[in-house]
Amino acid sequence: MKMKLLQPVTINQWDLQSRVVMAPMTRGFADQETGIIHQDTIHYYAIRAKFGVGLIITEGIAISPEARGTIGIPGLYRPEHIEAWKRVTEQVHAENGRIIAQLWHVGRLSHSSITGGVQPIAPSAVQANGVTHKVHLPYEMPKAMTKDDINKVIQNFKTAARNAHLAGFDGIEIHAAHGYLIDQFQFPWVNFRKDRYGQEKYLFLQEILHAVCEAIEPERVIVRFSEHKDDSPLFYWESPEQEIIEILNVIQSIGISIIHPSAKQYKKTLHRHELTLHALVRKYRKGVQIGVGELTPDLAEELLRNEEIQLAAFGRPLLSNADFVKRVKEGRELKKYNAQIDLPYLH
């Protein structure tokens, strides 16, 4: 029997050569001053399309200089960014792949030396515990966002979505997970606002989704969300069902049909629920869902055949195996992920 994982499928406007998704993974090889991608980025994404990955989701792309949380983060806020990314999308398309730009703002999980001297922002002035990725600078005390700050970020997301379209991306993913800026509005340890953005914790997400869907069709938008926060490993949703219902109501109200719930381990149940994140989502929603979280090809196949997910995302296995799809198809062993080999280079 042929693996469903490896068969072509049409999702909205996208004809995908397989149900394998390359998960977004921060690489950090862009020029720190300009935000322009490294030349090797073209080959890095294109080679995975060549070997059969159906949908590639890029590493997080900053919507503005102050959206960055570490060094080497690429941007989509200048004309030269559009031109640089065009070379990637054109090559991926030449290899019969489809590619999505993940749009990102880290909020308080940053430092002014990374953001160009601008103080990081957050819903409220609550400092995060920990240090920035790669350069290990302590997270700075953020500035509580004004209404003008909120409007600016919403507009930056909209502009980045339009730029992604101009650069030839097949769509965008809004990163509303892992404790970054959008998620900070949904995070009771960070959002102490007394205005509507404090009373309606998903309002910021809703307004961003509404804005980006004025720049690009809702059918080309993916939303990523999670329970876990990068800087707060002890946080858990008090009422997982209520959180999922609220998130899905916002997403569905905009007309977005593809979601990407993010779990560190797919099969691990939520802390205060008997179901996994993806299973709980499936309880309330029957649309396209991307599964992720230390999946193996066999587990992904099982989940696809059970229709719990429609696409399966892989991270580290695709870093160490550009020919992942080909190896799985041929029944060959996958190379094990090795950080010393797989992280220092784009290959």
Residue pairs with C-beta under 8 A, 6 or more apart in sequence:
3 297
3 301
3 328
3 329
4 19
4 301
4 304
4 305
5 18
5 19
5 20
5 297
5 300
5 301
5 304
5 312
5 328
6 18
6 19
6 20
6 52
6 325
6 328
6 329
7 18
7 19
8 15
8 16
8 17
8 18
8 54
9 16
9 18
9 19
9 54
9 310
9 311
10 16
11 55
11 258
11 288
11 310
11 311
12 219
12 220
12 257
12 258
12 288
13 170
13 217
13 219
13 220
14 55
14 98
14 170
14 171
15 98
16 54
16 55
16 98
16 311
17 52
17 53
17 54
17 96
17 97
18 52
18 53
18 54
18 325
19 54
19 300
19 304
19 310
19 311
19 312
20 52
20 53
20 54
20 55
20 311
20 312
20 314
20 324
20 325
21 53
21 54
21 55
21 56
21 57
21 290
21 292
21 311
21 312
21 313
21 314
22 45
22 48
22 53
22 55
22 56
22 57
22 313
22 314
22 318
23 57
23 292
23 313
23 314
23 315
23 318
24 57
24 58
24 59
24 60
24 102
24 173
24 175
24 224
25 59
25 315
25 319
26 59
26 60
26 70
26 73
26 133
27 41
27 44
27 59
27 72
27 346
28 59
28 70
28 71
28 72
28 73
28 133
28 134
29 37
29 38
29 40
29 41
29 72
29 346
30 36
30 37
30 38
30 41
30 72
30 73
30 74
30 75
31 38
31 72
32 71
32 72
34 75
34 78
34 80
35 62
35 65
35 73
35 74
35 75
35 77
35 78
35 81
36 74
36 75
36 80
36 81
36 84
37 74
37 81
37 84
37 85
37 88
38 346
40 345
40 346
40 347
41 74
41 88
41 346
42 87
42 88
42 91
43 91
43 346
43 347
44 346
44 347
45 56
45 58
45 88
45 91
45 92
45 97
45 99
46 88
46 91
46 92
46 94
46 95
46 97
47 95
47 322
48 56
48 97
48 318
48 322
48 324
49 56
49 91
49 92
49 95
49 96
49 97
49 98
49 99
50 95
50 97
51 322
51 323
51 324
51 325
51 326
52 324
52 325
52 326
52 329
53 97
53 318
53 324
53 325
54 97
54 98
54 311
55 97
55 98
55 99
55 100
55 311
56 92
56 97
56 98
56 99
56 100
57 99
57 100
57 102
57 173
57 222
57 260
57 313
58 74
58 99
58 100
58 101
58 102
59 73
59 74
59 102
60 73
60 102
60 103
60 104
60 175
61 73
61 74
61 75
61 76
61 101
61 102
61 103
61 104
61 160
61 164
62 68
62 73
62 74
62 75
62 76
62 77
62 104
62 105
63 75
63 76
63 77
63 103
63 104
63 105
63 153
63 156
63 157
63 159
63 160
64 75
64 77
64 105
64 153
64 156
65 75
65 77
65 115
65 116
65 118
66 110
66 115
66 116
66 118
66 120
66 121
67 73
67 104
67 105
67 106
67 115
67 156
67 181
68 106
68 110
68 114
68 115
69 106
69 109
69 110
69 114
69 132
69 133
69 180
70 110
70 114
70 132
70 133
70 134
70 135
71 114
71 134
71 135
72 134
73 104
74 81
74 85
75 81
76 82
76 85
76 101
76 103
76 160
76 163
76 164
76 167
77 156
77 159
77 160
77 163
81 163
81 167
82 163
82 166
82 167
83 167
85 101
85 164
85 167
85 168
85 169
86 167
86 168
88 99
89 99
89 167
89 168
89 169
89 170
90 168
92 98
92 99
93 99
93 168
98 170
99 169
99 170
100 169
100 170
100 171
100 172
100 173
100 222
101 160
101 164
101 167
101 169
101 171
101 172
101 173
102 172
102 173
102 175
102 224
103 157
103 160
103 161
103 164
103 172
103 173
103 174
103 175
103 212
104 175
104 180
105 153
105 156
105 157
105 175
105 180
105 181
105 182
106 120
106 180
106 181
107 120
107 121
107 122
107 142
107 180
107 181
107 182
107 184
108 120
108 121
108 122
108 126
108 127
108 128
108 139
108 140
108 142
108 181
108 184
108 190
109 120
109 128
109 130
109 132
109 139
109 179
109 180
109 230
109 231
110 120
110 132
110 139
110 140
111 120
111 132
111 137
111 138
111 139
111 140
112 118
112 119
112 120
112 140
113 137
114 132
114 135
114 137
119 140
119 141
119 142
119 143
120 139
120 140
120 142
120 143
121 142
121 143
121 144
121 145
121 149
121 153
121 181
122 142
122 143
122 144
122 145
122 181
122 184
122 190
123 144
123 145
123 184
123 185
123 190
123 191
123 192
123 193
123 197
123 198
123 204
124 144
124 190
124 191
124 192
124 193
125 141
125 142
125 143
125 144
126 142
126 189
126 190
126 192
127 139
127 140
127 141
127 142
128 139
128 142
128 179
128 231
128 232
129 139
129 231
129 232
130 138
130 139
130 230
130 231
131 137
131 138
131 139
132 138
132 139
139 231
143 149
144 193
145 153
147 195
150 197
150 204
150 207
153 181
153 208
154 204
154 207
154 208
154 211
155 211
157 174
157 208
157 211
157 212
158 211
158 212
158 214
158 215
159 215
160 172
161 172
161 211
161 212
161 215
161 216
161 221
162 215
162 216
164 171
164 172
164 216
165 215
165 216
170 220
171 216
171 219
171 220
171 221
171 222
172 212
172 216
172 220
172 221
172 222
173 221
173 222
173 223
173 224
173 260
174 182
174 205
174 208
174 209
174 212
174 221
174 222
174 223
174 224
175 182
175 224
176 182
176 183
176 186
176 205
176 208
176 223
176 224
176 225
177 183
177 224
177 225
177 226
177 262
178 226
178 228
178 229
178 230
178 262
179 187
179 228
179 229
179 230
179 231
179 232
180 230
182 204
182 205
182 208
183 225
183 226
183 229
184 190
184 191
185 191
185 197
185 201
185 202
185 203
185 204
185 205
186 201
186 202
186 205
187 229
187 232
187 235
188 201
189 232
189 235
191 197
191 198
191 201
192 198
193 199
196 203
197 203
197 204
201 246
202 246
202 247
202 250
205 223
205 247
205 250
206 250
206 253
206 254
209 221
209 223
209 250
209 251
209 254
209 256
210 254
212 221
213 221
213 254
213 255
213 256
218 254
218 255
218 256
218 257
219 257
221 254
221 256
221 258
222 256
222 258
222 259
222 260
222 290
223 251
223 256
223 258
223 259
223 260
224 259
224 260
224 261
224 262
225 247
225 259
225 260
225 261
225 262
226 261
226 262
226 263
226 277
227 235
227 236
227 237
227 240
227 243
227 263
227 270
227 271
227 277
228 235
228 262
228 263
228 264
229 235
236 270
236 271
236 272
237 243
237 270
237 271
237 272
238 272
239 272
240 270
240 272
240 273
240 275
240 280
241 273
241 280
244 280
244 281
244 283
244 284
245 284
248 259
248 281
248 284
248 285
251 259
252 285
257 287
257 288
258 287
258 288
258 289
258 290
259 281
259 285
259 287
259 288
259 289
259 290
260 289
260 290
260 292
260 313
261 277
261 278
261 281
261 289
261 290
261 292
262 277
262 292
262 293
263 276
263 277
263 278
263 292
263 293
264 293
264 294
265 293
265 294
266 276
266 278
266 291
266 292
266 293
266 294
266 295
266 299
266 303
267 276
267 293
267 299
268 276
268 293
269 275
269 276
270 276
270 277
270 280
273 280
275 283
278 289
278 291
278 303
278 308
278 309
279 308
281 289
282 289
282 308
288 310
288 311
289 308
289 309
289 310
289 311
290 309
290 310
290 311
290 312
290 313
291 300
291 303
291 308
291 309
291 311
291 312
291 313
292 312
292 313
292 314
292 315
295 303
295 312
295 313
295 314
297 328
300 309
300 312
300 314
303 309
303 312
304 310
304 312
314 324
316 337
316 342
317 324
317 334
317 337
318 324
319 337
319 342
319 343
320 334
320 335
320 336
320 337
320 338
320 341
320 342
321 327
321 334
321 335
322 347
324 334
326 332
327 333
327 334
328 334
